[in-house]
Amino acid sequence: MSKIRVGIVGYGNLGKGTELALRQTPDMELACVFTRRDPSALEILTADVPVYAMDDIEAHKNDVDVLILCGGSATDLPVQGPKLAEMFNTIDSFDTHAKIPEYFEAMDAAAKKGGNVSIISVGWDPGMFSINRLYGSCILPEGETYTFWGKGVSQGHSDAIRRIDGVADARQYTIPIDEAVEAVRSGSNPQLTTRQKHLRECFVVAKEGADKAKIENEIKTMPNYFADYDTVVHFISAEELQRDHSGLPHGGFVIRSGKTGLNKETNHIVEYSLKLGSNPEFTSSILVAYARAAVKLSREGVCGAKSVFDIAPAYLSPKSPAELRAEML
């Protein structure tokens, strides 16, 4: 069977990570990259792969089997996602948790109109963490689920800060609060507010003449991103940001604390954790696996939007069901 042809939309950190991930998947290949920048000025790693302008994307409907959308959740995906889902099978990492239901509805309508498959909110959270939350709650129905992120750089939150008027660049670190983590691991099932679980720390490069007080207020009051957290904002130079905050590590863990037994006397702790050297490279690797699933489903005649909950694990693998049963079950 011919290789799955993948198109990348957007060539930032996530787009570059996706290109790297595709180099490790023998059954898939990078077909093209779409950019809002000048295509002739964009240099990618893969030789002989064309770069096209976003405005010309419809002309290349027959060149790819699936698009991986690498734009941000704040402003890119809500506009790009439904438009592209009408024309292509798509994968994205939309991560504004509170808006996932409405985004799903928009993507579902668009994908069904075009007869395509769109798998949304693919990554490690939402994504892999979501699956572990689901597993934990099903296996241990008497209990509580806790999710902690970090310490690490949140791409989505950093992008949201960069969209604020007067901001030249920014990094946002999500930091678990140690006391909350230890309380959960003790099995005491504490009731924790959003603010009690995480701190958000921001390092911001302001443009010359920008109103720093206004920027700080906009960050701290931003709904869905910072308003519900204790947030610390540091203004630093571009040189300091490059020197001290150029990496993109991240990680976190999902913990299910549950009880079984006649009188709920037996305690269980299930923990899934990640320690990521590069948030975008790991997220991209998940996107690529789900791109394979989208193409498999599309070839079966499926259409509409899906989440990670809807995708059977076998669809992520290049191996056959028989190989998976023999090697991994």
Residue pairs with C-beta under 8 A, 6 or more apart in sequence:
1 27
3 26
3 27
3 28
3 29
4 27
4 28
4 29
4 65
4 66
4 291
4 292
4 295
5 28
5 29
5 31
5 63
5 64
5 65
5 66
6 18
6 22
6 28
6 29
6 30
6 31
6 64
6 65
6 66
6 67
6 68
6 288
6 291
7 30
7 31
7 32
7 33
7 34
7 60
7 63
7 64
7 66
7 67
7 68
7 88
8 15
8 18
8 19
8 30
8 32
8 33
8 34
8 67
8 68
8 70
9 15
9 33
9 34
9 54
9 57
9 67
9 68
9 69
9 70
9 71
9 80
9 84
10 34
10 35
10 36
10 69
10 70
10 71
10 76
11 33
11 35
11 37
11 42
11 44
11 51
11 70
12 70
13 155
13 248
13 280
14 70
14 93
14 155
14 280
14 283
14 284
14 287
15 33
15 70
16 45
16 280
17 278
17 280
17 281
17 282
17 283
17 284
17 285
18 68
18 70
18 284
18 287
18 288
19 30
19 33
19 44
19 45
19 46
20 45
20 281
20 284
21 281
21 284
21 285
21 287
21 288
22 28
22 29
22 30
22 46
22 288
23 46
24 285
25 288
25 292
25 318
26 318
27 292
27 318
28 288
28 291
28 292
30 46
30 49
31 49
31 63
31 64
31 65
32 49
32 50
32 51
32 52
32 60
32 63
32 64
33 42
33 44
33 49
33 50
33 51
33 52
34 51
34 52
34 53
34 54
34 56
34 57
34 60
34 67
35 42
35 51
35 52
35 53
35 54
36 53
36 54
39 51
39 52
39 53
40 51
42 51
44 51
52 60
57 84
57 87
58 87
61 87
61 88
64 88
65 89
65 295
65 298
66 88
66 89
66 90
66 91
66 291
66 294
66 295
66 298
67 84
67 88
67 89
67 90
67 91
68 90
68 91
68 92
68 284
68 287
68 288
68 291
69 76
69 77
69 80
69 81
69 84
69 90
69 91
69 92
69 93
70 93
70 284
71 77
71 80
71 92
72 155
72 156
72 159
72 160
72 163
73 93
73 94
73 95
73 96
73 156
73 159
74 96
74 156
74 159
74 160
74 163
75 163
77 92
77 94
77 103
78 99
78 103
78 106
81 90
81 92
81 94
81 103
81 106
81 107
81 110
81 118
81 120
82 106
82 107
82 109
82 110
83 110
84 90
85 107
85 110
85 111
85 114
85 116
85 118
85 305
86 110
86 111
86 113
86 114
86 116
87 114
87 116
88 114
88 116
89 116
89 117
89 118
89 294
89 295
89 298
90 107
90 111
90 116
90 117
90 118
90 119
90 294
91 118
91 119
91 122
91 287
91 290
91 291
91 294
92 118
92 119
92 120
92 121
92 122
92 287
93 121
93 122
93 123
93 127
93 283
93 287
94 100
94 103
94 120
94 121
94 126
95 121
95 123
95 125
95 126
95 156
96 103
96 156
96 224
97 126
97 224
98 224
99 224
100 120
100 121
100 126
100 307
103 120
103 121
104 120
104 121
104 305
104 307
105 305
107 118
107 120
107 305
108 118
108 304
108 305
110 118
111 117
111 118
111 303
111 304
111 305
112 303
112 304
114 303
115 303
116 298
116 303
117 294
117 295
117 297
117 298
117 302
117 303
117 304
117 306
118 294
118 304
118 305
118 306
119 290
119 293
119 294
119 305
119 306
119 307
119 308
119 310
119 311
120 305
120 306
120 307
121 127
121 130
121 307
121 308
122 286
122 287
122 290
122 308
123 283
123 286
123 287
124 252
124 274
124 276
124 282
124 283
124 286
125 147
125 149
125 252
126 307
126 308
127 283
127 286
127 308
128 272
128 274
128 286
128 308
129 147
129 252
129 254
129 272
130 307
130 308
130 309
131 308
131 309
132 254
132 256
132 272
133 145
133 147
133 254
133 256
134 309
135 256
136 143
136 145
136 254
136 256
136 258
136 270
137 143
137 145
137 256
139 256
139 258
139 270
140 256
140 257
140 258
140 259
140 260
140 268
140 270
141 258
142 258
142 259
142 260
142 264
143 189
143 256
143 257
143 258
143 259
143 268
144 189
144 256
144 257
144 258
145 254
145 255
145 256
145 257
146 184
146 192
146 197
146 254
146 255
146 256
146 257
147 252
147 253
147 254
147 255
148 176
148 180
148 181
148 197
148 198
148 252
148 253
148 255
149 174
149 176
149 198
149 250
149 251
149 252
150 173
150 174
150 175
150 176
150 198
150 250
150 251
150 252
151 173
151 174
151 175
151 176
151 251
152 173
152 174
152 248
152 249
152 250
152 251
152 252
152 276
152 279
153 171
153 172
153 173
153 245
153 247
153 248
153 249
153 250
153 279
154 172
154 173
154 174
154 250
154 279
155 248
155 279
155 280
155 283
156 225
157 172
157 174
157 200
157 225
157 226
158 170
158 171
158 172
160 222
160 225
161 167
161 170
161 172
161 202
161 204
161 219
162 169
162 170
164 215
164 218
164 219
165 210
165 215
166 206
166 207
166 210
166 211
166 212
166 214
166 215
167 204
167 205
167 206
167 207
167 210
167 215
168 205
168 206
168 207
168 238
169 204
169 205
169 238
169 241
170 202
170 203
170 204
170 205
170 241
171 202
171 203
171 241
171 245
172 200
172 201
172 202
172 203
173 200
173 201
173 202
173 203
174 198
174 199
174 200
174 250
174 252
175 198
175 199
175 200
175 201
176 197
176 198
176 252
177 196
177 197
177 198
177 199
180 190
180 192
180 196
180 197
183 190
183 192
184 190
184 192
184 255
184 257
185 255
185 269
185 271
187 257
187 267
187 269
189 257
194 228
194 229
195 228
195 229
195 230
198 229
199 229
199 230
199 231
199 232
200 226
200 229
200 230
200 231
200 232
201 231
201 232
201 234
202 219
202 231
202 232
202 233
202 234
203 234
203 236
203 240
203 241
203 244
203 245
204 215
204 219
204 233
204 234
204 235
204 236
205 235
205 236
205 237
205 238
205 241
206 212
206 215
206 235
212 235
215 233
216 233
219 226
219 231
219 233
220 226
220 227
220 231
220 233
221 227
236 244
247 278
248 278
248 279
248 280
249 276
249 277
249 278
249 279
250 274
250 276
250 279
250 282
251 273
251 274
251 275
251 276
252 273
252 274
253 271
253 272
253 273
253 274
254 271
254 272
254 273
255 269
255 270
255 271
256 268
256 269
256 270
256 271
257 267
257 268
257 269
258 267
258 268
258 270
259 265
259 266
259 267
259 268
260 266
260 268
274 282
276 282
289 316
289 317
290 308
290 311
290 316
292 315
292 316
292 317
292 318
293 311
293 315
293 316
294 306
296 315
297 306
297 311
297 315
314 321
314 324
317 324
319 327
